[in-house]
Structure formats: structure tokens, C-alpha cells
């Protein structure tokens, strides 16, 4: 579809000449004065550009630009100026005009270049405005006004429009996939696919096939060719959760994808191109894994172009009330609007808890409280016993130790899981539920630590 331009001039020969010149590239609308022009502007919100003479009977072109820009801020405007009106045109540029061109127009090719430039500039400005709007809308999915979260928002704003790979670090339950989806949705790849892979949920053999696909008969059960996640994510974003869990062989293949943008299916010899952005996440100290030889250093730096660290909920206690309010609205609506608030005593109990399962655990607890609530307002009686009986969150008595510089993510995670099991009297299913992780994940962690 051709962009629309509006030509406003009281001289019919000039209107017709410009229309004939531009009709090959643009849909031209014509008006003899400001009144008719404004009618066209209001009826055509998709107008890309308005060309207007400065001096016309009735309202002049400067006043027309002001009104037209107010009605359609994203539309570009060029004023045509005769001798003696140049100063007026320059003044009009302060009120919204994008350019001016002197009459008589003797070089139509040069004028056409100015028209194309004005339309392109206005289009880019519109795209930037749209991106800012989408950014603000997307960040509404996050809750928190603590300095730590403001830093996260700032990094999302800067990283999203780029093509740089991102590494998201933070404890389980802090919202790493939410950040990954925001980065995708606010990027130039937003129209492309977002493919998420939970690396820890698959064995090394299955993960390789899942990521890269396989050819028919590449192994015994491969009865058909399979497209991998990288191929499926072409033109979009692939999110590799728990990236620390991939084995050495898969690390090598992933490094090749990052360096050459190509890969081969399992059992294949053909190089397949992949136009993808990689966002990885981990709840481990990945830098520590590099130092221990568990993770390739070159791969680490390829993934960690931009590093976003999500804080544990215990490190931003001022956000708990905001999160509780949000989850109350969410689950209150889902349950018929029966529960509408929470009293201060109950909220204080929630704020004093250490939240080893972070935001995910808090969300689960609020849902449970809303479902089981006996009144319209949550009270201390609705707060689960494991929250009430836990020691207050202080440096000396917290159920989960405050992380110091010497405490790695892995150590903090181990402490959280063991504290949750102890708080639930050894019941691993209830501990896993409270932490917001699967029982399978908990057993895998305990096996890693050689603990029954």
C-alpha cells in the first residue's frame, strides 16, 4: 500500500503538477485551503505527510501545521515558502513543521528526496514512540520499586532493542523467564517466535536432539526427520533456562552456533543457518562453574554480553506489599472477588518471612490464602503455619542465610532447599511446592549433593 500524502495549495496547477509527479510512489490527496485540509487530516489518520503553502486565502500554512500536528502528531509536514516567507517557515518549524522548501519548485527530484526523508524520519520517530509505549506496558508485568528492581528495568530498556545475547542470573522463582519474554517482546524480533527450553529437564542426548533436531535414522528411534528448537526459533529468540546444566559436548555445539550462526542436525552433515538471539538463564554461579572447569569460558563470555541479575525477594522486602496487592487482585478476581484486602498483621507476617522460593513462592501462598479465606479480608489466621512459625527475617535468625560476597548462588540455593525441607518436617513434596519447584528438580539437587 502506497503512503498517503496531502498537498495543500490554493494554486490548482501546482497541486496537479505535484500530484502527477508523486502518484507513482504515493497516494495523493489534494486540498485548496486549510479548512478542506483539516477535514482530510481528520478522515485519514494514516497520512504520512502534508505539503502546504504558507500563504493561502483564509488560514495560513503555519496555523494549519499547528492544527494538523495536534490532530496527527506522527504525520510529517513540509511548508512551501515564497520570497519573504522564509523567516515565517523557520518559525513554524518550532511549532511542528519538519522541513520547508522554497517556491517556485524548479527541481522536483530534489524535492522528492526531501519528501522521502521527512516521511522516513517521521516513521522512525513513530516507531520509537511505539517502542517506548510497549516498553512501559511490558514493564507493568513486573512489580517492585526497590533500587535493585529499578536497575533491572533500566537494563531491560537498554538491552531489549539490541541484538546482543543476554545472561539472566538469579535464584529460582525470581522471574527469569518473565525478563526473557520482555526482552523478546520489546525487540525487533517481537514478530518472530519465542522458544523456551528448560535444559535441566532433558538428558544430554535428548537435549542435543531437542536443540539441533535430528535426521531420519540418526539413532534407533529416529523414524522421521525432526526440526530442532534453533531451527524453529529462526527470526526470533531462543531462551535457554538453566544453561549451567548442559554437558561439555553440547557446550561445544552451542559455541559454534554463537560464532557461525550455523549448526547441523544430529546425524546430519548439512550446515543450517539460524538467525536467532540467545537469552540464557541460570540460578547457579556460572562464573564459578567456569573457574571449576564445568563450563567453557569462551561460551560464558559469548552468552554474557549483557548480564541481568535478579535479586532474591528477601533482598527487596519493600516490594512484598506491592506484590501481595497485585496477587490479591489477580486471585481475588479469579475467585469471584470475594477477598478484597489484607490486614496489617497478616502483611507483617508475610514481610517478616525470608521467602526461599522468592516471588513464585509468594504468589503460590497468596493464591492458597485467597482460596481458603473465610472473610473478605485476609487476616493472620489465613497465613499458613509454615510462614507464622518461621523465625523473623534477620541476619541472625533468618531461615535462609543472607547471601554474602563469599556465598555462591549454588550455596544459597542449597541453603534455601534444605531450610524448606526442615520447615516442612522432611516432607519434600510440600517443601518443593513452597519453593515453587518440581519434586523431580528437588530430588535431582539432593542427588547432586549426595543427600537422601
C-alpha positions as CSV (number, residue, x, y, z in Angstrom):
1,X,0.0,0.0,0.0
2,X,1.3,3.4,-1.0
3,X,1.9,6.0,1.7
4,X,-0.6,8.8,1.7
5,X,0.4,12.5,1.2
6,X,-1.7,15.6,1.3
7,X,-0.9,18.5,-1.0
8,X,-2.4,21.9,0.1
9,X,-2.2,24.9,-2.1
10,X,-4.6,27.5,-3.5
11,X,-2.9,27.2,-6.9
12,X,-4.6,24.3,-8.8
13,X,-1.8,24.0,-11.4
14,X,0.8,23.4,-8.6
15,X,-1.4,20.9,-6.8
16,X,-1.9,18.9,-10.0
17,X,1.8,19.1,-11.0
18,X,2.9,17.7,-7.7
19,X,0.1,15.0,-7.7
20,X,1.3,13.8,-11.2
21,X,4.9,13.7,-10.0
22,X,4.2,11.8,-6.8
23,X,1.4,9.4,-7.9
24,X,3.8,6.6,-8.8
25,X,5.0,6.3,-5.2
26,X,2.3,7.9,-3.1
27,X,-1.4,8.1,-2.9
28,X,-2.1,11.9,-3.3
29,X,-4.9,13.8,-1.6
30,X,-5.5,17.4,-2.6
31,X,-6.9,20.5,-0.8
32,X,-7.2,24.2,-1.9
33,X,-7.2,25.6,1.7
34,X,-6.7,24.9,5.4
35,X,-10.3,24.1,6.1
36,X,-10.5,21.4,3.5
37,X,-7.1,20.1,4.5
38,X,-8.1,19.7,8.1
39,X,-11.1,17.7,7.1
40,X,-8.9,15.3,5.1
41,X,-6.4,15.1,8.0
42,X,-9.2,14.0,10.4
43,X,-10.6,11.5,8.0
44,X,-7.2,9.9,7.2
45,X,-5.3,9.2,10.4
46,X,-2.7,7.2,8.3
47,X,-1.5,10.3,6.5
48,X,2.3,10.1,6.1
49,X,3.0,13.7,5.1
50,X,1.3,17.0,4.4
51,X,2.8,19.5,2.0
52,X,1.3,23.0,2.4
53,X,1.9,26.5,1.1
54,X,2.5,29.2,3.7
55,X,0.3,31.9,2.2
56,X,-3.2,30.9,1.3
57,X,-6.6,32.6,1.5
58,X,-8.1,32.2,5.0
59,X,-5.9,30.4,7.5
60,X,-2.2,30.3,6.5
61,X,0.0,27.2,6.4
62,X,1.7,27.9,9.7
63,X,-1.6,27.7,11.6
64,X,-2.6,24.7,9.5
65,X,0.6,22.8,10.6
66,X,-0.1,23.5,14.3
67,X,-3.7,22.1,14.0
68,X,-2.7,19.2,11.7
69,X,0.1,18.1,14.1
70,X,-2.3,18.3,17.0
71,X,-4.7,16.0,15.2
72,X,-2.0,13.6,13.9
73,X,1.4,14.0,15.7
74,X,3.1,11.3,13.7
75,X,2.4,13.0,10.3
76,X,5.4,14.8,8.7
77,X,4.8,18.4,7.4
78,X,6.7,20.3,4.8
79,X,5.9,24.0,4.1
80,X,6.3,25.7,0.7
81,X,7.7,29.2,1.1
82,X,7.8,32.0,-1.4
83,X,10.1,35.1,-1.2
84,X,9.5,36.9,2.1
85,X,8.0,33.9,4.0
86,X,11.2,32.0,4.8
87,X,11.5,33.5,8.3
88,X,7.9,32.5,8.9
89,X,8.6,29.0,7.8
90,X,11.6,28.7,10.1
91,X,9.5,29.9,12.9
92,X,6.9,27.3,12.0
93,X,9.4,24.5,12.4
94,X,9.4,25.3,16.1
95,X,5.7,24.5,16.1
96,X,5.9,21.2,14.4
97,X,6.9,21.6,10.7
98,X,9.6,19.1,9.7
99,X,11.1,21.0,6.7
100,X,10.5,23.8,4.2
101,X,11.1,24.2,0.5
102,X,11.2,27.4,-1.5
103,X,8.9,28.2,-4.3
104,X,8.9,28.0,-7.2
105,X,9.8,24.3,-7.2
106,X,12.3,24.0,-10.1
107,X,13.9,20.7,-9.1
108,X,11.2,18.1,-8.5
109,X,13.8,15.3,-8.0
110,X,15.4,17.2,-5.1
111,X,12.0,18.0,-3.6
112,X,11.1,14.3,-3.8
113,X,14.2,13.4,-1.9
114,X,13.2,15.8,0.9
115,X,9.7,14.4,0.9
116,X,11.1,10.8,1.3
117,X,13.5,11.9,4.1
118,X,10.7,13.6,6.0
119,X,8.4,10.6,5.8
120,X,11.3,8.2,6.9
121,X,12.2,10.4,9.8
122,X,8.6,10.7,11.0
123,X,8.2,6.9,10.6
124,X,11.3,6.3,12.8
125,X,10.0,8.7,15.4
126,X,6.7,6.9,15.4
127,X,8.4,3.6,15.8
128,X,10.5,4.9,18.8
129,X,7.3,6.2,20.4
130,X,5.6,2.9,19.9
131,X,8.6,1.1,21.4
132,X,8.5,3.3,24.5
133,X,4.8,2.7,24.9
134,X,5.3,-1.1,24.6
135,X,8.2,-1.0,27.0
136,X,6.2,0.8,29.7
137,X,3.3,-1.6,29.1
138,X,5.6,-4.7,29.3
139,X,7.3,-3.4,32.5
140,X,3.9,-3.3,34.1
141,X,4.1,-7.1,34.3
142,X,6.9,-6.6,36.8
143,X,6.2,-5.4,40.3
144,X,8.7,-3.6,42.5
145,X,10.1,-0.2,43.1
146,X,13.2,-1.1,45.0
147,X,16.6,0.2,43.7
148,X,17.5,-3.4,42.7
149,X,14.5,-3.7,40.5
150,X,14.8,-0.3,39.0
151,X,18.3,-1.4,37.9
152,X,16.8,-4.4,36.2
153,X,14.2,-2.2,34.4
154,X,17.0,0.0,33.2
155,X,18.9,-2.9,31.8
156,X,15.8,-4.3,30.0
157,X,15.2,-0.9,28.4
158,X,18.8,-0.7,27.1
159,X,19.2,-4.4,26.1
160,X,15.8,-5.1,24.5
161,X,16.2,-3.2,21.2
162,X,19.7,-4.6,20.6
163,X,20.7,-8.0,19.1
164,X,23.1,-8.7,22.0
165,X,22.9,-12.1,23.8
166,X,21.8,-11.8,27.4
167,X,22.6,-13.8,30.5
168,X,20.0,-13.6,33.3
169,X,21.2,-14.7,36.7
170,X,19.2,-15.1,39.9
171,X,17.7,-17.6,42.4
172,X,14.8,-19.8,41.4
173,X,11.4,-18.1,41.4
174,X,12.7,-14.5,40.7
175,X,11.1,-14.2,37.2
176,X,13.9,-15.0,34.8
177,X,11.6,-16.2,32.0
178,X,9.5,-13.1,32.5
179,X,12.5,-11.0,31.8
180,X,13.4,-13.1,28.8
181,X,10.0,-12.6,27.3
182,X,10.1,-8.9,27.9
183,X,13.4,-8.7,26.1
184,X,11.9,-10.6,23.2
185,X,8.7,-8.7,23.0
186,X,10.4,-5.3,23.1
187,X,13.0,-6.2,20.4
188,X,12.9,-6.1,16.6
189,X,12.3,-9.8,16.7
190,X,9.0,-9.5,18.5
191,X,7.0,-10.8,15.5
192,X,9.3,-13.9,15.4
193,X,9.0,-16.9,17.6
194,X,10.0,-17.1,21.3
195,X,11.2,-20.7,22.0
196,X,11.9,-21.7,25.7
197,X,14.0,-24.7,26.5
198,X,14.4,-26.0,30.1
199,X,17.9,-27.5,29.8
200,X,17.9,-29.3,33.2
201,X,14.7,-31.2,32.3
202,X,16.4,-33.2,29.5
203,X,19.2,-35.7,29.4
204,X,22.3,-34.7,27.3
205,X,21.2,-36.9,24.4
206,X,17.7,-35.7,24.4
207,X,18.8,-32.0,24.8
208,X,21.1,-32.2,21.8
209,X,18.3,-33.6,19.6
210,X,15.8,-31.1,21.0
211,X,18.1,-28.1,20.3
212,X,19.5,-29.1,16.9
213,X,17.0,-31.7,15.6
214,X,17.9,-35.0,14.0
215,X,17.9,-36.7,10.6
216,X,15.9,-39.8,10.0
217,X,17.6,-42.9,11.5
218,X,20.2,-40.8,13.3
219,X,19.6,-43.2,16.1
220,X,17.3,-46.2,16.7
221,X,14.1,-44.4,17.4
222,X,14.6,-41.6,14.9
223,X,12.0,-42.8,12.4
224,X,11.5,-39.3,10.9
225,X,13.5,-36.1,10.5
226,X,12.9,-33.7,13.4
227,X,13.3,-29.9,13.3
228,X,15.2,-28.6,16.4
229,X,14.4,-25.6,18.6
230,X,17.1,-23.5,17.0
231,X,15.6,-24.1,13.6
232,X,12.1,-23.3,15.0
233,X,13.4,-20.1,16.5
234,X,14.7,-18.7,13.2
235,X,14.0,-15.0,13.1
236,X,13.2,-14.9,16.8
237,X,14.6,-15.6,20.2
238,X,15.6,-18.9,22.0
239,X,15.6,-18.9,25.8
240,X,17.9,-21.5,27.4
241,X,16.8,-21.9,31.0
242,X,19.3,-23.5,33.5
243,X,22.1,-23.1,30.9
244,X,24.6,-24.4,33.5
245,X,23.2,-27.9,33.2
246,X,24.3,-28.6,29.6
247,X,27.1,-31.1,29.1
248,X,30.6,-30.4,27.5
249,X,29.6,-31.8,24.1
250,X,26.5,-29.6,23.8
251,X,28.5,-26.6,25.0
252,X,30.9,-27.0,22.1
253,X,28.0,-27.2,19.6
254,X,26.3,-24.2,21.2
255,X,29.5,-22.2,20.9
256,X,29.6,-22.9,17.2
257,X,26.0,-21.6,16.8
258,X,27.1,-18.4,18.5
259,X,30.2,-18.0,16.4
260,X,28.9,-19.0,13.0
261,X,25.1,-18.8,13.2
262,X,25.1,-22.4,11.8
263,X,24.6,-25.9,13.2
264,X,24.0,-29.5,12.0
265,X,21.2,-31.8,12.9
266,X,22.2,-34.9,14.8
267,X,23.2,-37.4,12.2
268,X,23.4,-34.7,9.5
269,X,26.2,-33.1,7.5
270,X,24.4,-30.1,6.1
271,X,25.1,-26.7,7.7
272,X,21.8,-24.9,8.7
273,X,21.7,-21.2,9.2
274,X,19.9,-19.8,12.2
275,X,19.0,-16.1,12.6
276,X,18.4,-16.2,16.4
277,X,19.1,-14.2,19.5
278,X,20.1,-16.3,22.5
279,X,18.9,-15.4,26.0
280,X,20.2,-17.8,28.7
281,X,19.4,-18.0,32.4
282,X,20.9,-19.7,35.4
283,X,20.3,-19.9,39.2
284,X,23.9,-21.1,39.6
285,X,27.2,-19.1,39.9
286,X,28.1,-19.6,36.3
287,X,31.4,-17.7,36.7
288,X,32.2,-20.2,39.5
289,X,31.4,-23.1,37.2
290,X,33.9,-21.6,34.7
291,X,36.6,-21.5,37.3
292,X,35.9,-25.1,38.3
293,X,36.1,-26.2,34.7
294,X,32.4,-27.2,34.5
295,X,31.5,-24.6,31.9
296,X,33.5,-23.3,28.9
297,X,35.0,-19.8,29.4
298,X,34.6,-18.8,25.8
299,X,31.0,-19.9,25.8
300,X,30.4,-17.9,29.0
301,X,31.6,-14.7,27.5
302,X,29.6,-15.3,24.3
303,X,26.4,-15.7,26.3
304,X,27.2,-13.0,28.9
305,X,27.3,-9.9,26.6
306,X,24.8,-8.3,28.8
307,X,24.3,-9.6,32.4
308,X,21.0,-9.0,34.2
309,X,21.0,-10.1,37.8
310,X,17.6,-10.6,39.5
311,X,17.6,-10.0,43.3
312,X,16.1,-12.5,45.7
313,X,12.8,-11.4,47.3
314,X,14.5,-11.2,50.8
315,X,16.8,-8.6,49.4
316,X,13.9,-6.3,48.4
317,X,11.5,-6.6,51.3
318,X,9.9,-3.2,50.5
319,X,8.4,-4.8,47.4
320,X,6.5,-7.5,49.2
321,X,3.4,-5.3,50.0
322,X,3.3,-4.3,46.3
323,X,3.5,-8.0,45.2
324,X,0.8,-9.0,47.7
325,X,-1.5,-6.3,46.4
326,X,-1.0,-7.5,42.8
327,X,-1.6,-11.1,43.6
328,X,-4.6,-10.3,45.7
329,X,-6.2,-8.6,42.7
330,X,-5.3,-11.5,40.4
331,X,-6.6,-14.3,42.6
332,X,-9.4,-12.2,44.0
333,X,-10.8,-11.8,40.5
334,X,-10.4,-15.5,39.7
335,X,-12.3,-16.4,42.8
336,X,-15.3,-14.1,42.3
337,X,-14.0,-11.0,44.0
338,X,-14.7,-12.4,47.5
339,X,-11.4,-11.4,49.0
340,X,-10.5,-7.7,48.6
341,X,-7.7,-7.0,51.0
342,X,-5.3,-8.0,53.8
343,X,-4.9,-6.7,57.3
344,X,-1.6,-5.2,58.7
345,X,-0.9,-8.1,61.0
346,X,-1.1,-10.7,58.2
347,X,1.0,-8.4,55.9
348,X,3.7,-8.0,58.6
349,X,3.9,-11.8,58.9
350,X,4.5,-12.1,55.2
351,X,7.1,-9.3,55.2
352,X,9.0,-11.0,58.1
353,X,9.3,-14.3,56.2
354,X,12.5,-15.0,54.2
355,X,10.8,-16.4,51.0
356,X,13.3,-19.0,49.9
357,X,11.2,-19.7,46.9
358,X,11.1,-15.9,46.1
359,X,8.2,-14.3,44.1
360,X,7.0,-17.7,42.8
361,X,6.5,-18.9,46.4
362,X,4.8,-15.7,47.5
363,X,2.4,-16.0,44.6
364,X,1.5,-19.6,45.5
365,X,1.0,-18.6,49.1
366,X,-1.4,-15.7,48.3
367,X,-3.4,-18.0,45.9
368,X,-3.7,-20.5,48.7
369,X,-4.7,-17.9,51.3
370,X,-7.4,-16.4,48.9
371,X,-8.9,-19.8,48.1
372,X,-9.1,-20.8,51.8
373,X,-10.0,-17.4,53.2
374,X,-13.1,-17.2,55.4
375,X,-13.7,-13.5,55.1
376,X,-13.4,-10.6,52.7
377,X,-10.0,-9.5,54.2
378,X,-7.1,-11.8,54.7
379,X,-6.1,-12.0,58.4
380,X,-3.3,-13.6,60.4
381,X,-5.5,-16.7,60.7
382,X,-5.2,-17.1,56.9
383,X,-1.4,-17.1,56.9
384,X,0.0,-20.7,56.6
385,X,1.6,-22.1,59.6
386,X,5.0,-22.6,58.0
387,X,5.1,-18.8,57.5
388,X,4.0,-18.0,61.0
389,X,6.3,-20.5,62.7
390,X,9.4,-19.4,60.7
391,X,11.9,-17.2,62.6
392,X,11.8,-13.4,61.6
393,X,13.9,-12.4,58.7
394,X,17.0,-11.0,60.4
395,X,20.7,-11.6,59.8
396,X,20.9,-13.7,62.9
397,X,17.7,-15.7,62.8
398,X,16.6,-15.9,59.1
399,X,15.6,-19.3,57.9
400,X,17.8,-18.7,54.9
401,X,21.2,-17.0,55.4
402,X,21.6,-13.6,53.9
403,X,24.0,-14.0,50.9
404,X,27.4,-12.5,51.4
405,X,30.1,-12.0,48.9
406,X,31.6,-15.4,49.8
407,X,28.3,-17.2,49.3
408,X,27.8,-18.5,45.8
409,X,24.4,-18.9,44.1
410,X,24.7,-22.6,44.4
411,X,25.4,-22.4,48.2
412,X,22.4,-20.1,48.6
413,X,20.2,-22.4,46.6
414,X,21.3,-25.4,48.7
415,X,20.6,-23.5,51.9
416,X,17.1,-22.5,50.7
417,X,16.1,-26.1,49.8
418,X,17.4,-27.6,53.0
419,X,15.7,-24.9,55.1
420,X,12.4,-25.5,53.2
421,X,12.7,-29.3,53.9
422,X,13.4,-28.7,57.5
423,X,10.4,-26.2,57.8
424,X,8.1,-29.0,56.4
425,X,9.5,-31.7,58.7
426,X,11.2,-33.6,55.9
427,X,8.2,-33.6,53.6
428,X,9.9,-33.0,50.2
429,X,6.7,-32.6,48.2
430,X,5.4,-29.8,50.4
431,X,8.9,-28.2,50.5
432,X,9.1,-28.3,46.7
433,X,5.6,-26.8,46.4
434,X,6.5,-24.0,48.8
435,X,9.6,-23.2,46.8
436,X,7.7,-23.3,43.5
437,X,9.9,-26.1,42.0
438,X,9.0,-29.6,40.9
439,X,9.7,-32.6,43.2
440,X,11.8,-34.0,40.3
441,X,14.1,-30.9,40.4
442,X,14.4,-31.2,44.2
443,X,15.4,-34.9,44.0
444,X,18.0,-34.1,41.3
445,X,19.5,-31.3,43.5
446,X,19.7,-33.7,46.5
447,X,21.3,-36.4,44.4
448,X,23.9,-33.8,43.3
449,X,24.7,-33.1,46.9
450,X,24.8,-36.8,47.8
451,X,21.9,-36.3,50.2
452,X,19.0,-38.7,50.8
